[in-house]
Amino acid sequence: MNTKYNFNNRKLKASEFNELDTNPSHYKNSSFTRNRPSSLNSCTKGVAITYVNGQTFKTKDVTVESIYEALAENNNWLRLKNGGCINLAHVMHFEPYKFFDHPRDETSWIVGHAQKARKDNNV
């Protein structure tokens, strides 16, 4: 029997799901709270810029204050440190952005290569 359009089988469908625990005191123990690692406390301030065409550009070279200063001086161009410019006439939205400094674990960056399959013609 097809139960797709049979609405009398609600009890059968609902029996597969557990009842939702809505008591907030059950979620206050330490297994549900996570502490941030100390490495996430160090960050560099930057800005996230959204252009009129929908592109998003995130950079550490420019801050929100420097954009405000450029707009106050009627300057539509901001120079980046490594070359290039940002045209503020095409910017729709900008907001502060934090770049977190993650320490790199050298062992996680090692990429292993699988051995190539040998073709034995002597078998």
GIQUILIN-V78135 format. One record per pair of residues at least 6 apart in sequence whose ideal C-beta (glycine too) atoms are under 7 Angstrom apart, sorted by the first residue. I is the first residue (numbers start at 1). J is the second residue. If there is no record, write none. Layout:
# GIQUILIN-V78135
[[I;J] [I;J]]
This chain:
# GIQUILIN-V78135
[[3;9] [39;101] [39;102] [39;103] [40;100] [42;101] [43;98] [43;99] [43;100] [43;101] [44;60] [44;99] [44;101] [45;63] [45;96] [45;98] [46;58] [46;59] [46;60] [46;63] [46;97] [46;99] [47;59] [47;62] [47;63] [47;64] [47;67] [47;94] [47;96] [47;97] [48;56] [48;58] [48;94] [48;95] [48;97] [49;57] [49;86] [49;91] [49;94] [50;56] [50;92] [50;93] [51;90] [51;91] [51;92] [52;90] [52;92] [58;97] [59;80] [60;99] [61;80] [61;81] [62;78] [62;86] [64;94] [64;96] [66;78] [67;78] [67;88] [67;94] [70;78] [70;88] [71;88] [76;87] [76;88] [76;89] [77;85] [77;87] [78;85] [78;86] [78;88] [79;85] [80;86]]
